[in-house]
Amino acid sequence: MSSKIQSDRVFTRKQVNDLLNAALNKTLLEVDKARIFEKHSGRIKVTGVAGDIVEISILGCSRNSIQAPDLIIDGVPTELKTTGMVEPKKRDSLIPYECKEPVSITAVSIPTIVGEEFETSNFWHKLEHLLWVYYWYKSSKTVTLETYKTFPIIGFQFYEFSEDDRLRLKEDWLLVRDFLIVIHRDYPTQAERDNQYPRLSSELRGKLLLIDTAPKYPHSPRFRLKRSFATVIASQYFSQRQFEKLAKPITKYTEVDEKCEQLTAAYSGKSFEEIARELGIQLSSGANSHGVTVKNFAEQVVLKMFGSNAKRLNDIEDFAKIGVIAKSLPLTKNGYPKESMKMFTPDFEEWVAEESFEESFLRSYFAENQFILIVYEYTHPDAKNKDPKYIVFKEFKRVVISEDFIENQVKRFWTEVRSLIRDKRLEIVKAYKKDGTPIINQKSGSHREAPNFPKEADSDVFMRGSAPNADESNKTLIINGLRMLPQEVWLSKRATFKLFNN
């Protein structure tokens, strides 16, 4: 492999360190000695420019299109990955940056991967030894080339995967290869195979731990590191964050399923009060009491069942890497969800600027993450009674949002919200009873009103305001000059019911 590398791609580690240290905290334009930006002048979509600047302007390499790793550093073939970092979307995040998007590795190469082995595959050659270079994408929306020039380089690291991650990557790669082997075995003609290849991205999405494949065939699919996985790698560099490690690492999603089944068998039919006592969790019983709330109980039980004393799932390295989120699912006595499910707080500026649903944060949230549901039932005759001794645990269940739901319900919601804001159709609508009298908010005494975003009545994915009450002081979000309560993305009771029963 090294014989294919041009001489200007051979370095010592000290040379690379010196060159990249000299570029730290400088903007991409300031380090662009090869005038890469001039060559991209007039382009609307900015892709690959930062990588070219690091490779050509900072390291001094000439252009190269071979599939082997980019560089030879101290005799070791090393792949260069230049990655944009953004500020974390969660307000309480413990990390200074997160990856803007999944990290592309290499083409899936459908015709040849069926004859490869992992250790000698092009996929592993690209990943075995990495040089990450990070720049700060200082915007919540897609930017022009001029703005891109102002983004600074903020760090770099040489990186090799742990043995646990190598095994996870191997398992993922084998799932992709073996899936394609079966297609080639069962469908002898190329026309038949072409009809089957699109299944690759959708059918394996719920099984792959650290990678995915995108875009969907017939577009040439590529292997990508999931955004959650790449973010953990970066956060360990930037914050030296110490994640808790499980005694037994998760290597397959089926291991999570087995834990869920074990816990269901052990605790189904018991009250939250009984389970909390057995697991040593202090459970809150009222507004003024201390302990874990009913809403947060799911996450705490998941942590306990994996033998962890962490406070949040994302404090555990395995869960942070594979993108697992715990959600509560309360049921009524007839087995129907008691309430809709809150998902996340959106960034509307980013949402409006996104040019395609495929690259949107909304799609990545539903497509990349998996959910562990803690399903329970309120048994007290008074539906408002939330005493833990009257809340009965039913089961734990891992769920994956289907491709069909994402490409239809989620996409329709994304399109409508974007259109309302872009086309200036967003408005604040006051609520009235059937007889025409105003509906009054009990806590604030104000006339109930809300923006005309999709509502639960007509959309499985919808928007709802979130605040202690509807007082004017809580209307801190302004869109198109309209003041409103902070908005959250929710799943309807209908969608949650289907999710739970699939």
C-alpha positions as CSV (number, residue, x, y, z in Angstrom):
1,M,0.0,0.0,0.0
2,S,2.8,2.4,0.9
3,S,4.2,2.2,-2.6
4,K,1.2,4.0,-3.9
5,I,1.6,6.9,-1.6
6,Q,3.3,10.0,-3.1
7,S,6.4,11.3,-1.4
8,D,4.7,14.5,-0.3
9,R,2.3,12.3,1.8
10,V,5.1,10.7,3.9
11,F,5.6,12.4,7.3
12,T,7.0,11.9,10.8
13,R,4.5,12.4,13.6
14,K,6.6,15.4,14.7
15,Q,6.2,17.0,11.3
16,V,2.4,16.6,11.4
17,N,2.2,17.9,15.0
18,D,4.3,21.0,14.1
19,L,2.2,21.8,11.0
20,L,-1.2,21.3,12.7
21,N,-0.1,23.1,15.9
22,A,0.8,26.1,13.8
23,A,-2.7,26.0,12.3
24,L,-4.6,25.8,15.6
25,N,-7.1,28.6,16.3
26,K,-6.6,30.1,12.8
27,T,-9.5,30.3,10.4
28,L,-9.6,28.1,7.3
29,L,-9.0,31.1,5.2
30,E,-5.9,32.1,7.2
31,V,-4.3,28.7,6.6
32,D,-5.3,28.3,3.0
33,K,-1.9,28.8,1.4
34,A,-2.9,26.7,-1.7
35,R,-5.9,29.0,-2.3
36,I,-8.4,26.2,-2.2
37,F,-11.2,28.7,-1.5
38,E,-10.5,30.5,-4.8
39,K,-10.9,27.2,-6.7
40,H,-14.3,26.7,-5.1
41,S,-15.5,30.2,-5.7
42,G,-19.1,30.3,-7.0
43,R,-20.1,27.0,-5.5
44,I,-23.4,27.1,-3.6
45,K,-22.9,23.9,-1.5
46,V,-19.7,23.7,0.6
47,T,-18.5,20.1,0.8
48,G,-14.9,18.8,1.2
49,V,-13.3,22.2,1.3
50,A,-12.0,21.9,4.9
51,G,-10.5,18.5,4.1
52,D,-8.8,19.9,1.1
53,I,-7.4,22.8,3.0
54,V,-5.9,20.6,5.8
55,E,-4.5,18.1,3.3
56,I,-3.2,20.4,0.6
57,S,-2.7,23.8,2.3
58,I,-1.6,22.8,5.8
59,L,0.2,19.5,5.2
60,G,1.4,20.4,1.7
61,C,0.1,17.2,-0.1
62,S,-0.8,17.1,-3.7
63,R,-4.2,15.8,-4.8
64,N,-4.8,12.1,-4.5
65,S,-7.8,10.0,-5.5
66,I,-6.7,6.5,-4.5
67,Q,-8.7,4.4,-2.0
68,A,-5.7,3.7,0.3
69,P,-5.3,5.8,3.5
70,D,-4.3,9.4,2.8
71,L,-0.9,9.6,4.6
72,I,2.1,7.6,5.8
73,I,3.1,8.8,9.3
74,D,6.1,7.2,11.0
75,G,5.7,4.4,8.5
76,V,2.0,3.8,9.4
77,P,-0.8,4.2,6.7
78,T,-3.1,6.9,8.3
79,E,-6.5,8.1,7.2
80,L,-7.1,11.9,7.5
81,K,-10.6,12.9,8.7
82,T,-11.5,16.6,8.9
83,T,-14.7,17.0,10.9
84,G,-16.9,20.0,11.6
85,M,-17.9,20.4,15.2
86,V,-21.0,22.4,16.4
87,E,-22.2,23.5,19.8
88,P,-24.2,20.8,21.6
89,K,-28.0,21.0,21.1
90,K,-28.8,20.0,24.7
91,R,-28.6,22.9,27.2
92,D,-27.2,20.7,29.9
93,S,-24.6,18.9,27.8
94,L,-21.3,18.1,29.4
95,I,-19.3,18.4,26.2
96,P,-18.2,21.6,24.5
97,Y,-18.8,20.3,20.9
98,E,-20.6,17.6,19.0
99,C,-20.1,16.4,15.5
100,K,-22.2,18.2,12.9
101,E,-23.0,15.0,11.0
102,P,-22.0,11.4,10.5
103,V,-18.4,10.8,9.4
104,S,-18.0,9.3,5.9
105,I,-15.5,6.5,5.7
106,T,-15.4,4.8,2.3
107,A,-17.7,3.4,-0.4
108,V,-19.5,0.2,0.4
109,S,-18.3,-1.1,-3.0
110,I,-21.1,-3.6,-3.4
111,P,-19.5,-5.7,-6.2
112,T,-16.3,-6.4,-4.3
113,I,-17.2,-6.4,-0.6
114,V,-18.8,-9.8,-0.9
115,G,-15.3,-11.3,-1.4
116,E,-13.5,-9.4,1.4
117,E,-12.5,-10.3,4.9
118,F,-12.7,-7.6,7.6
119,E,-9.0,-7.5,8.5
120,T,-7.9,-6.9,4.9
121,S,-11.0,-4.9,3.8
122,N,-10.7,-1.4,2.5
123,F,-13.1,-0.3,5.3
124,W,-10.7,-1.4,8.0
125,H,-7.6,0.0,6.1
126,K,-9.4,3.3,6.3
127,L,-10.1,3.1,10.0
128,E,-7.2,1.3,11.6
129,H,-5.1,4.4,12.1
130,L,-6.8,7.9,12.0
131,L,-5.7,11.5,12.2
132,W,-8.7,13.6,13.2
133,V,-8.7,17.3,12.5
134,Y,-11.5,19.4,14.0
135,Y,-12.8,22.8,13.0
136,W,-15.6,24.7,14.6
137,Y,-18.7,25.0,12.3
138,K,-19.8,28.3,14.0
139,S,-23.3,28.3,12.7
140,S,-26.6,26.4,13.3
141,K,-27.4,26.6,9.6
142,T,-25.8,25.8,6.3
143,V,-23.5,28.6,5.3
144,T,-22.1,30.2,2.2
145,L,-18.4,29.9,1.2
146,E,-17.7,33.3,2.6
147,T,-18.9,32.4,6.1
148,Y,-17.1,29.0,5.9
149,K,-13.8,30.9,5.6
150,T,-14.2,32.2,9.1
151,F,-14.4,28.8,10.8
152,P,-11.4,28.1,13.0
153,I,-9.4,24.9,13.4
154,I,-9.8,23.9,17.0
155,G,-7.9,20.6,17.5
156,F,-6.5,17.4,16.1
157,Q,-5.6,13.9,17.4
158,F,-4.1,10.7,16.3
159,Y,-6.6,7.9,17.0
160,E,-6.8,4.1,17.1
161,F,-9.9,2.2,18.1
162,S,-10.1,0.2,21.3
163,E,-10.3,-3.6,21.0
164,D,-14.0,-3.4,22.0
165,D,-14.7,-0.8,19.3
166,R,-12.7,-2.8,16.7
167,L,-14.9,-5.8,17.5
168,R,-18.1,-3.7,17.2
169,L,-17.0,-2.3,13.9
170,K,-16.2,-5.8,12.7
171,E,-19.6,-7.1,13.7
172,D,-21.2,-4.1,11.9
173,W,-19.2,-4.6,8.7
174,L,-19.9,-8.3,8.7
175,L,-23.7,-7.6,8.9
176,V,-23.3,-5.4,5.7
177,R,-21.1,-7.9,3.9
178,D,-23.2,-10.9,4.8
179,F,-26.5,-9.1,3.8
180,L,-25.0,-8.5,0.4
181,I,-23.7,-12.1,0.1
182,V,-27.2,-13.4,0.7
183,I,-28.6,-11.0,-2.0
184,H,-25.9,-12.2,-4.5
185,R,-26.7,-15.8,-3.6
186,D,-30.5,-15.6,-3.9
187,Y,-30.8,-13.3,-6.9
188,P,-28.6,-14.4,-9.8
189,T,-29.2,-11.6,-12.3
190,Q,-28.0,-8.0,-11.9
191,A,-31.5,-6.6,-12.5
192,E,-32.8,-8.7,-9.5
193,R,-29.9,-7.6,-7.3
194,D,-30.5,-3.9,-8.2
195,N,-34.0,-4.3,-6.9
196,Q,-32.8,-5.7,-3.6
197,Y,-29.8,-3.3,-2.8
198,P,-32.1,-0.5,-1.5
199,R,-33.0,-2.8,1.4
200,L,-29.4,-2.4,2.7
201,S,-29.8,0.9,4.5
202,S,-33.3,0.4,5.9
203,E,-33.2,-3.3,7.0
204,L,-29.8,-3.1,8.8
205,R,-30.4,0.3,10.5
206,G,-31.8,-1.2,13.6
207,K,-28.9,-3.7,13.9
208,L,-25.7,-1.6,13.2
209,L,-24.1,-0.3,16.4
210,L,-21.5,2.2,15.3
211,I,-22.0,2.7,11.6
212,D,-24.7,3.2,9.0
213,T,-24.8,3.2,5.2
214,A,-26.0,6.2,3.2
215,P,-27.3,7.3,0.8
216,K,-29.8,4.7,-0.3
217,Y,-29.1,2.7,-3.4
218,P,-29.2,3.4,-6.4
219,H,-27.1,6.3,-5.2
220,S,-23.7,4.9,-4.3
221,P,-23.9,4.0,-0.5
222,R,-21.0,4.8,1.8
223,F,-20.0,3.5,5.2
224,R,-20.3,6.2,7.8
225,L,-19.5,6.4,11.5
226,K,-22.7,7.4,13.4
227,R,-22.7,11.0,14.6
228,S,-23.2,9.8,18.2
229,F,-20.1,7.6,18.0
230,A,-17.9,10.3,16.4
231,T,-19.1,12.8,19.0
232,V,-17.9,10.5,21.8
233,I,-14.5,10.3,20.2
234,A,-14.3,14.0,19.8
235,S,-15.6,14.8,23.3
236,Q,-13.0,12.6,24.9
237,Y,-10.4,14.7,23.2
238,F,-11.9,18.2,23.9
239,S,-13.0,17.7,27.4
240,Q,-11.0,14.7,28.5
241,R,-14.4,13.4,29.6
242,Q,-14.3,10.1,31.5
243,F,-17.2,8.0,30.5
244,E,-18.2,5.1,32.7
245,K,-17.5,1.7,31.1
246,L,-19.7,-1.3,31.5
247,A,-18.3,-4.4,33.1
248,K,-19.5,-6.3,30.0
249,P,-19.4,-4.1,26.8
250,I,-22.4,-4.1,24.5
251,T,-21.4,-5.7,21.2
252,K,-24.9,-6.3,19.7
253,Y,-28.3,-4.7,20.2
254,T,-29.7,-8.2,21.0
255,E,-27.7,-7.9,24.3
256,V,-29.8,-4.9,25.1
257,D,-32.9,-6.8,24.2
258,E,-31.9,-9.7,26.5
259,K,-31.5,-7.3,29.4
260,C,-34.9,-5.8,28.8
261,E,-36.4,-9.3,28.7
262,Q,-34.7,-10.2,32.0
263,L,-35.9,-7.1,33.7
264,T,-39.4,-7.5,32.4
265,A,-39.5,-11.1,33.7
266,A,-38.2,-10.0,37.1
267,Y,-40.4,-6.9,37.7
268,S,-43.5,-7.0,35.5
269,G,-46.5,-6.4,37.7
270,K,-44.6,-4.7,40.5
271,S,-45.2,-1.1,41.5
272,F,-42.6,1.6,41.0
273,E,-42.4,1.8,44.8
274,E,-41.5,-1.9,45.1
275,I,-38.9,-1.7,42.2
276,A,-37.3,1.4,43.6
277,R,-36.9,-0.2,47.0
278,E,-35.4,-3.4,45.5
279,L,-32.9,-1.4,43.3
280,G,-32.0,1.2,45.9
281,I,-33.5,4.1,43.9
282,Q,-34.9,7.0,45.9
283,L,-38.2,7.8,44.1
284,S,-39.9,11.1,44.4
285,S,-43.4,11.0,45.7
286,G,-44.4,14.7,45.4
287,A,-43.4,18.2,44.2
288,N,-41.4,19.0,47.4
289,S,-39.8,15.6,48.0
290,H,-36.3,14.6,46.9
291,G,-35.3,11.7,44.6
292,V,-35.9,10.5,41.0
293,T,-39.2,11.6,39.4
294,V,-41.5,9.1,37.7
295,K,-40.5,10.6,34.3
296,N,-36.8,9.9,35.0
297,F,-37.3,6.5,36.6
298,A,-37.0,4.7,33.3
299,E,-33.4,5.9,32.8
300,Q,-32.4,5.0,36.3
301,V,-33.8,1.5,36.1
302,V,-31.9,0.9,32.8
303,L,-28.7,2.1,34.4
304,K,-29.2,-0.2,37.4
305,M,-30.0,-3.2,35.1
306,F,-26.6,-2.8,33.5
307,G,-24.9,-2.5,36.9
308,S,-24.1,1.2,36.6
309,N,-24.1,4.0,39.2
310,A,-24.1,6.7,36.5
311,K,-26.8,9.4,36.6
312,R,-27.6,9.4,32.9
313,L,-27.4,7.0,30.0
314,N,-25.0,9.3,28.1
315,D,-22.6,9.0,31.0
316,I,-22.0,5.4,29.9
317,E,-19.6,5.1,27.0
318,D,-21.5,2.3,25.3
319,F,-24.9,4.0,25.3
320,A,-23.4,7.3,24.3
321,K,-21.7,5.7,21.3
322,I,-24.6,3.7,20.0
323,G,-27.3,6.4,20.5
324,V,-29.8,4.8,22.9
325,I,-32.4,7.0,24.6
326,A,-34.7,6.0,27.5
327,K,-38.3,7.1,27.3
328,S,-41.3,6.6,29.6
329,L,-44.5,5.2,28.2
330,P,-47.4,5.5,30.6
331,L,-50.6,3.5,29.7
332,T,-54.2,3.8,30.7
333,K,-56.1,0.7,31.9
334,N,-57.2,-0.1,28.4
335,G,-53.5,-0.3,27.2
336,Y,-53.5,3.0,25.2
337,P,-50.8,5.6,25.9
338,K,-51.8,8.0,28.6
339,E,-50.0,10.9,26.9
340,S,-47.9,11.8,23.9
341,M,-44.2,11.4,23.9
342,K,-41.8,14.4,24.0
343,M,-38.7,13.9,21.8
344,F,-36.4,17.0,21.7
345,T,-36.2,20.8,21.4
346,P,-35.6,21.9,17.8
347,D,-33.3,24.6,16.4
348,F,-35.6,26.4,14.1
349,E,-32.9,28.5,12.4
350,E,-31.1,25.3,11.4
351,W,-34.4,23.7,10.4
352,V,-35.3,26.4,8.0
353,A,-31.8,26.5,6.5
354,E,-31.6,22.8,5.8
355,E,-31.8,22.1,2.1
356,S,-32.9,18.4,2.2
357,F,-34.7,16.2,4.6
358,E,-32.0,13.5,4.1
359,E,-29.4,15.8,5.7
360,S,-31.7,17.2,8.4
361,F,-31.2,16.9,12.1
362,L,-34.8,15.8,12.5
363,R,-34.2,12.8,10.2
364,S,-30.9,11.9,11.9
365,Y,-32.6,12.1,15.4
366,F,-35.2,9.5,14.4
367,A,-33.0,7.4,12.2
368,E,-29.8,7.2,14.3
369,N,-31.2,6.9,17.8
370,Q,-32.9,3.9,19.3
371,F,-35.3,4.0,22.2
372,I,-35.7,1.9,25.4
373,L,-39.3,2.3,26.5
374,I,-40.2,1.7,30.1
375,V,-43.9,0.8,29.9
376,Y,-46.1,1.2,33.0
377,E,-49.7,1.7,34.0
378,Y,-51.5,4.1,36.4
379,T,-53.9,2.0,38.4
380,H,-55.4,4.5,40.9
381,P,-59.0,5.3,40.1
382,D,-58.0,9.0,40.1
383,A,-56.1,9.4,36.9
384,K,-54.2,12.4,38.3
385,N,-52.8,10.3,41.2
386,K,-49.1,9.8,40.7
387,D,-48.3,8.0,43.9
388,P,-45.5,5.4,42.9
389,K,-47.3,2.6,44.7
390,Y,-50.2,2.9,42.2
391,I,-47.9,2.9,39.2
392,V,-47.3,-0.6,37.9
393,F,-44.4,-1.7,35.7
394,K,-45.4,-3.6,32.5
395,E,-42.3,-4.1,30.4
396,F,-39.1,-2.8,28.9
397,K,-38.8,-2.7,25.1
398,R,-36.2,-1.5,22.6
399,V,-37.7,0.1,19.6
400,V,-36.5,1.4,16.3
401,I,-38.4,4.0,14.3
402,S,-39.3,2.4,11.0
403,E,-38.0,3.7,7.6
404,D,-41.6,4.1,6.4
405,F,-42.5,6.3,9.4
406,I,-39.4,8.4,8.9
407,E,-39.9,8.9,5.1
408,N,-43.6,9.7,5.4
409,Q,-44.7,11.1,8.8
410,V,-41.4,12.6,9.9
411,K,-40.6,14.0,6.4
412,R,-44.1,15.5,6.0
413,F,-43.8,17.2,9.4
414,W,-40.3,18.6,8.5
415,T,-41.6,19.9,5.2
416,E,-44.6,21.6,6.7
417,V,-42.7,23.3,9.6
418,R,-40.1,24.5,7.2
419,S,-42.7,25.8,4.7
420,L,-44.7,27.7,7.4
421,I,-41.6,29.6,8.5
422,R,-40.0,30.1,5.0
423,D,-43.2,31.2,3.3
424,K,-44.3,33.5,6.2
425,R,-47.4,31.4,6.8
426,L,-46.7,31.0,10.5
427,E,-49.2,32.7,12.7
428,I,-50.5,32.7,16.3
429,V,-54.0,31.2,16.5
430,K,-56.3,31.8,19.4
431,A,-58.4,28.9,20.7
432,Y,-62.2,29.1,21.0
433,K,-64.9,26.7,22.2
434,K,-67.6,25.5,19.9
435,D,-69.9,28.3,21.0
436,G,-67.3,30.9,20.1
437,T,-66.2,31.8,23.6
438,P,-62.5,32.1,24.3
439,I,-60.6,29.1,25.9
440,I,-58.8,30.5,29.0
441,N,-55.6,29.1,30.4
442,Q,-56.3,28.2,34.0
443,K,-52.8,29.0,35.4
444,S,-52.2,32.3,33.6
445,G,-55.8,33.5,33.0
446,S,-54.8,34.4,29.4
447,H,-56.6,33.5,26.2
448,R,-55.2,30.2,25.0
449,E,-53.2,30.6,21.8
450,A,-50.5,28.7,19.8
451,P,-48.6,28.9,16.6
452,N,-50.2,27.0,13.7
453,F,-47.5,24.3,13.6
454,P,-48.8,20.7,13.0
455,K,-50.9,19.5,16.0
456,E,-51.5,16.0,17.3
457,A,-55.0,15.9,15.9
458,D,-53.7,15.7,12.3
459,S,-50.0,14.7,12.6
460,D,-48.2,11.7,14.2
461,V,-45.2,14.0,14.7
462,F,-46.2,17.4,16.0
463,M,-45.1,20.6,17.8
464,R,-46.2,21.7,21.3
465,G,-45.2,24.6,23.5
466,S,-43.4,23.8,26.8
467,A,-43.4,26.1,29.8
468,P,-44.8,26.1,33.4
469,N,-47.7,28.3,32.2
470,A,-48.7,30.5,29.3
471,D,-47.7,33.7,30.9
472,E,-46.1,36.3,28.6
473,S,-42.8,36.1,30.4
474,N,-42.5,32.5,29.3
475,K,-42.9,33.3,25.6
476,T,-39.2,33.5,25.0
477,L,-39.1,32.0,21.4
478,I,-39.4,34.5,18.5
479,I,-40.0,33.2,15.0
480,N,-40.8,35.6,12.1
481,G,-41.4,38.3,14.8
482,L,-44.0,36.1,16.6
483,R,-43.5,35.5,20.3
484,M,-44.4,32.0,21.6
485,L,-43.6,29.4,24.2
486,P,-40.5,27.3,23.6
487,Q,-41.5,24.5,21.2
488,E,-40.8,20.8,21.4
489,V,-41.1,17.9,18.9
490,W,-43.6,15.2,20.1
491,L,-44.9,11.8,19.0
492,S,-48.6,11.4,19.1
493,K,-50.4,8.9,21.2
494,R,-51.4,7.1,18.0
495,A,-47.8,6.8,16.8
496,T,-46.6,5.8,20.3
497,F,-49.2,3.0,20.4
498,K,-48.0,1.6,17.1
499,L,-44.4,1.9,18.1
500,F,-45.1,-0.1,21.3
501,N,-47.1,-2.8,19.6
502,N,-44.8,-3.5,16.6
